[in-house]
Amino acid sequence: MIEAVELIDAIRDLPEEQKAVIMHLYFRASSLLDASSALDVPKGTVKSRAHYALRAFRKSISESADTEGRAAE
Amino acid sequence: MREDGDMNMDHGMNMHHDIEQLVALAVGLSDASDRSAVEAHLAGCPACRQELRELREIDAAIRRVPPEAFLEGPPADADLVLQRVLREVRTQPRVRSAAEAASSVRSCGADARTGPELVAAVAEAGDGVRVTAVVVGVPAGEPCTLVVIDRAGGRHSAVRWIAPECGAAGVQGSASVRIDDVVAVAVVAADGSGIIS
């Protein structure tokens, strides 16, 4: 299970524009159209920022797991 | 950046779908035409199916995290957040002192004389536990971590936050520990020292 604390750190490290997309999509439950309108960017930009954010989360979680693995050795 | 869902050739001779379209599907942003094109590709591409599984795991994890946990300071609607947490705390079976929590919230920003107070509820969630807590009386700006302590003395971080100016924080997090092994919940400072349990 991915621990919440890892994601919190990863979200805090995101660039502001990606953080805004995550906040809209997840915590305001905005649709793609609503997020696009609220942020005043094209729908494709919302998707690409979500893409970069999730990629950053995966990298952060992966690095965290590697660090824990090395600490356990 | 492509938005058309076309295949690409990033993996040698194998044609793989645009990663952005996989993300859109995982997060629920795809429209019907995009979705059918991606799903047709997924049917014959184990690599993209694995990619989608990983993206959905991250998506599910984000959805388990409460919004207030991402705020650097007190939210503009701090009172509403705290009320919501208190409602959740009151509905949890292991709550022992919700009345104290209500009292603490009423004292938000007005009384730090009683020192830090913690009211927490622990509930089973999947293979781990979800912890909902109200913490008051911690000096503003203090980095805090809510930890779940197991029978062996192990500490499992559930959520981190910075103590807000108003002195009261409603937080929620999760930890990978079986509920039967939970013996305590504590708030610790950045150096690992205990603030309250």
Interface residues (C-beta under 8 A of the other chain):
Chain A: M1 I2 E3 A4 V5 L7 I8 D9 I11 R12 I22 M23 L25 Y26 F27 L32 K43 G44 V46 K47 S48 A50 H51 L54 R55 F57 R58 I61
Chain B: M1 E3 I19 E20 V23 A24 A26 V27 L29 E54 L55 E57 I58 D59 A61 I62 R63 R64 V65 P67 A69 F70 E72 G126 D127 G128 T145 H156 S157 A158 V159 R160 G173 S174 A175 S176
